[in-house]
Amino acid sequence: MTTPKKLYIKTYGCQMNVYDSERMVEALGGKGYVETKSPDDADMILLNTCHIREKAAEKVYSELGRYKDLKAENPDLKIGVAGCVAQAEGEEIIRRQPMVDLVVGPQSYHRLPAMEDAVRNGTKALDTDFPDDDKFDTLKKRAKAKRGPTAFLTVQEGCDKFCAFCVVPYTRGAEVSRPADRVIREAQELVECGVREITLLGQNVNAYNGHENGLAGLIWALDKVDGLERIRFTTSHPNDMDDALIEAHGTCDKLMPYLHLPVQAGSDRILKAMNRKHTAEAYIRLIEKIRAARPDLLLSGDFIVGFPGETDADFEDTMALIREVHYGQAYSFKYSTRPGTPAAEKPQLPDDVMDARLQSLQALLREQQTHTLDSMVGKEVSVLFEKSGREAGQMIGKSEYLHAVFAEADPSVQGEIRRVRIISANPNSLGGILV
């Protein structure tokens, strides 16, 4: 009997990378690999990287440096870099870290089995093409192993928006949508494995056009999948939030009342410099329209402070937008340059200015998030229980609003949706009792 080879994969960044890592594990499963949780006993180490955050490439090189001793102890150990840093850096990764055996971009990871053959034969393997062949067609059907109750499902990749701060169009390529029938088939396979909630993923997911009625059409098609109880999607662009998708939020019971809709800034001058192609007023009116369709919607967003040229007045416009919209959850960051993007060539703001603005903005967002959590106390929510908590007899799940909820419950509730009355609010979670 052949001993399985062990694959250690470390995932950085967004939910799409989590999905991609799952598919990479499946692709290499055909070459005899099983996943391991430690690099120490691995036959292959694969870093699935993200290029969104500051100094992303340097962090990858630093991580690779930690594996030098493992490579020295085991010359047969193969090391690979995948994802967006691989796409951006290409041959430079192998030049700077000669111990790296393969480099594969996010659109080419279906070729990993052939690349593994090459490295086993002593050849370095590099593939950062944007291939014509569809990686999802090439990948095997998903394994029918038992899964947890939630799953990510990529339906769209790439972005055509070219925001001035973003590398995604360069590392992920142009917008491409998967055909609806293939998405539905994969969703059905996930449900057969125990999944009850699916989050549809895309760099610009509401630009999805693989269904004749866009993302709303796909959601309604998935609504008919027996056993699928919850649908979410992320991440969206305001300009692609069409009337059909807004209506779905108000009428599709399986579509959860949570929406991540980044605006990035509240100043029209900065929005124009960012190439966002919408105004603050248009965004606010859009939110009003969505909330009219789904009044209990919890809104999440992204904000960048300190974008080149941002003045105190521009920053105050962002703070004013946050006060008007009120976010139940949000992510905020200081601007950091991405080589090759238009904004990288502009004069940068001093770090102390960006730090002060970020602290003020995050304080306001924390205040709104705390208010949202506190307002849930005394209400009933539906919780999809996912796993055991830290304390005995405790289970953890997510509400329809994506809040983490803890409750005393038997492990048998895992995978079930149960009504829970909220009795306490913590900084990042809620406590409740089964109804």
Secondary structure, 3 states (H helix, E strand, C coil): CCCCEEEEEEECCCHHHHHHHHHHHHHHHCCCEEECCCHHHCCEEEEEECCCCCCHHHHHHHHHHCCHHHHHHCCCCEEEEEEHHHHHHCHHHHHHCCCCCEEECCCCHHHHHHHHHHHHCCCCEEECCCCCCCHHHHCCCCCCCCCCCEEEEECEECCCCCCCCCCHHHHCCCCEECCHHHHHHHHHHHHHCCCCEEEEECCCHHHCCCCCCHHHHHHHHHHCCCCCCEEEEECCCHHHCCHHHHHHHHHCCCECCEEECCCECCCHHHHHHCCCCCCHHHHHHHHHHHHHHCCCCEEEEEEEECCCCCCHHHHHHHHHHHHHHCCCEEEEEECCCCCCCHHHHCCCCCHHHHHHHHHHHHHHHHHHHHHHHHHCCCCEEEEEEEEECCCCCEEEEEECCCCEEEEECCHHHCCCEEEEEEEEECCCCEEEEEC
